[in-house]
Amino acid sequence: EVLEEYEPLRAPNATKVFVNGVWVGCSRDPAHLVRTVQHLRRSGLVSQEVSLIRDIRDREFSIFTDAGRVCRPLFIIDNNVDSPNKGNLVLNKEHIRRLEESQMMPANMTKEQKEQAGYFGFQELIDAGVVEYLDAEEEETVMIVMTPEDLDISRQLQAGYQIRPDESGDLNKRVKAPMNPTAHTWTHCEIHPSMILGICASIIPFPDHNQSPR
């Protein structure tokens, strides 16, 4: 309900709704509101660069559409209760097959030619609800798993399986933080861990060292 019609005595626990920092109204069912706006963003009916931040403790839901927010792409994990794919990446083999086929197409095709040929690229992944952009503030409200392999390990831990430590002795293996068995819901997955810093920052040699060794 809009701010002018809101009565605090009737709904003292209602969640405040802000748009670009302006209080515009309140919602008595914030979880449904967040799911609805997220679905609109993933369906392409709302711009993919809109940020949705729900603060459960302060009972606030903020929508940001202003400029200057640094966003980065992440894979979406399906958390729909009714979905048979619940707990897995929305990305599937069909998406990968179409991406591989599109890689074989000529690079100098026009937009009309791409549409006729059924081109499927990164923007199409976003339109299909496989990838979405999150800004730094929205990242604070989601659970991001580092790799799809870590997602599988997390599911096995929840099922009660014992995970054997990697004793291969490979010097090039990725250093992994121990998985938290109590983390039961993941919402997003990194495309690649280097995407946290960004492509340009990731190519700096020895980024975890001081300036002199670099």
Residue pairs with C-beta under 8 A, 6 or more apart in sequence:
1 25
1 26
1 27
1 28
2 24
2 25
3 23
3 24
3 25
3 26
6 14
6 25
6 26
11 26
11 28
13 59
14 26
14 27
14 28
14 59
15 26
15 27
15 28
15 30
15 33
15 54
15 59
15 60
15 61
16 23
16 25
16 26
16 59
16 60
16 61
17 23
17 24
17 25
17 26
17 27
17 33
17 60
17 61
17 62
17 63
18 24
18 60
18 61
18 62
18 63
19 62
19 63
19 65
20 63
20 64
20 65
20 66
21 62
27 33
27 61
30 54
30 59
30 61
33 61
34 52
34 54
34 61
37 46
37 52
37 63
38 52
40 46
41 47
41 48
41 50
41 52
41 132
42 76
42 129
42 132
43 129
44 126
44 127
47 65
48 126
48 132
48 133
49 65
49 69
49 71
49 133
50 63
50 64
50 65
51 62
51 63
51 64
51 65
51 69
51 71
51 134
51 135
51 137
51 138
52 61
52 62
52 63
52 138
53 61
53 62
53 63
53 64
53 137
53 138
53 140
53 141
54 60
54 61
54 62
54 141
55 61
55 62
55 141
64 135
64 137
69 135
69 136
69 137
70 135
70 136
71 133
71 134
71 135
72 133
72 134
72 195
72 196
72 198
73 122
73 126
73 131
73 132
73 133
73 191
73 195
74 131
74 132
74 133
74 134
74 144
74 188
74 189
74 190
74 191
75 89
75 90
75 91
75 130
75 131
75 188
75 189
75 190
75 191
76 89
76 90
76 129
76 130
76 131
76 132
76 187
76 188
76 189
77 87
77 88
77 89
77 90
77 145
77 151
77 186
77 187
77 188
77 189
78 85
78 86
78 87
78 88
78 89
78 90
79 86
79 87
79 185
79 187
80 86
85 92
87 151
87 155
87 186
88 151
89 130
89 148
89 151
89 189
90 128
90 129
90 130
91 125
91 130
91 131
95 120
95 125
95 128
95 130
98 118
98 120
98 124
99 120
99 121
99 125
101 120
102 119
102 120
102 121
105 114
105 117
105 119
109 117
109 119
122 131
125 131
126 132
126 133
131 191
132 188
134 142
134 188
142 187
142 188
143 183
143 185
143 186
143 187
143 188
144 186
144 187
144 188
144 189
144 190
145 151
145 154
145 186
145 188
145 189
145 190
146 176
146 189
146 190
146 193
147 189
147 190
147 193
148 189
150 176
150 179
151 186
151 189
153 163
153 179
154 179
154 181
154 183
154 186
156 163
157 163
157 179
157 181
158 181
158 184
163 179
166 173
174 193
190 196
194 202
195 202
197 207
201 207
204 214
205 214
206 213
206 214
207 214
